[in-house]
Amino acid sequence: METGLVLGGASLAVVIIVVIQALKKLGLQIKFVPVLALILGVIGGVLAALTSDVTMVVGIVGGLLAGASASGLYDNISVPFRKESISTQGEFRGDLHS
């Protein structure tokens, strides 16, 4: 079962990245990317819990972790504090920010 959770979480992270990239092309502002990734992760975790033998708590925590990894949570937290990560247009550069 642990292998299924890891593969499911990794798959969910990829799906979140694809959805966010599509939304960015439609005009999603970069500042909403981390929060949206976490929300999508929780939704995915809840759906996983409802359709499998995973408990709701495990699904939600797994979804949060998938959303955090998809958005590059560490990069998003540390970017404002690094001057070299900000372009001349004021846009952040990072995993989902290109």
N, C-alpha and C positions, 0 to 999 in steps of 0.2 A: 504494500500500500504506500510506503514512503516514496518509492520510485514514481508511482503515479502522481503523488502530490508535487514532487519536484518537477516532473515533466509538465504537469498541468500548470504550475506556477510560471514556468519558463514560457510555455505557450501563451498564457494569458498576458505576460509582459510584452511579447511580440505583437499580439493583437492590439494592446493598448498603444504601443508605439505607432502602429499603422493607422489606427483611428485618429490619434492626435495629429499625425502628419497630414492626414486628409483634412482635418478641421483647421489646421494652420493654413492650408492652401485656400480654404474658404474664408479666412479672415480672423481666426482665433488669435487673440492677443497673447503674446508670449508669457505675460505675467500670470495667466490662468492655467498654464500647462501643468505645474506640479499638483495643484488642487484637483484638476480634472483627471489627471492620471490616478490619483488616490481614489477618487469617486468611482471611476471605471473599474479599478481593481476591486473595490468593495462589491460593486454590482456583480462582477465576474465571480468573486468568492461566494457570494450568496447564491448565485445560480449553480455553482459547483456543489454547494452544500445541499441544495434542493434536489439535485439530480444524481447524487451519489451517496455513499455511506459516510461521507465526511460530516462532522458536526458543524453547526453554524459558526461556532467560535473559531474553529480551525479554518473554515472557509473565509471568514472575514479577515482573520489575521493573514492568511495566505494571500488574499486579495490586496490587502494593504502593502504587503511586501512586494508583490508583483507590480503594483502601481508605483511604489517608491523606486524600485529598480528600473522600471520603464522610464521614469522621469529623470533618473539620475539625481536622486534626492540630495546626495552629498554635494554634487556640483551645483545644484540650484540653491543650496544653503550658502555655499562658500563663494559663489560667483560675485555677489555684491561687494565682497571684501577684497577682491583681486582686481587691481586696476588693469592688468594686461588682458583680462577676459572681456573687456567692454570695447566694442568697435567704435569707430568715429561717429556712427549714426546713433549710438546709444543702445544698440541691441545687444543682448547677451549672446555669447557663443558657448555652445555646449551640445550635449547629446541630441536633444530634441529642439534645439534652438537654431538649427541651420536652415 
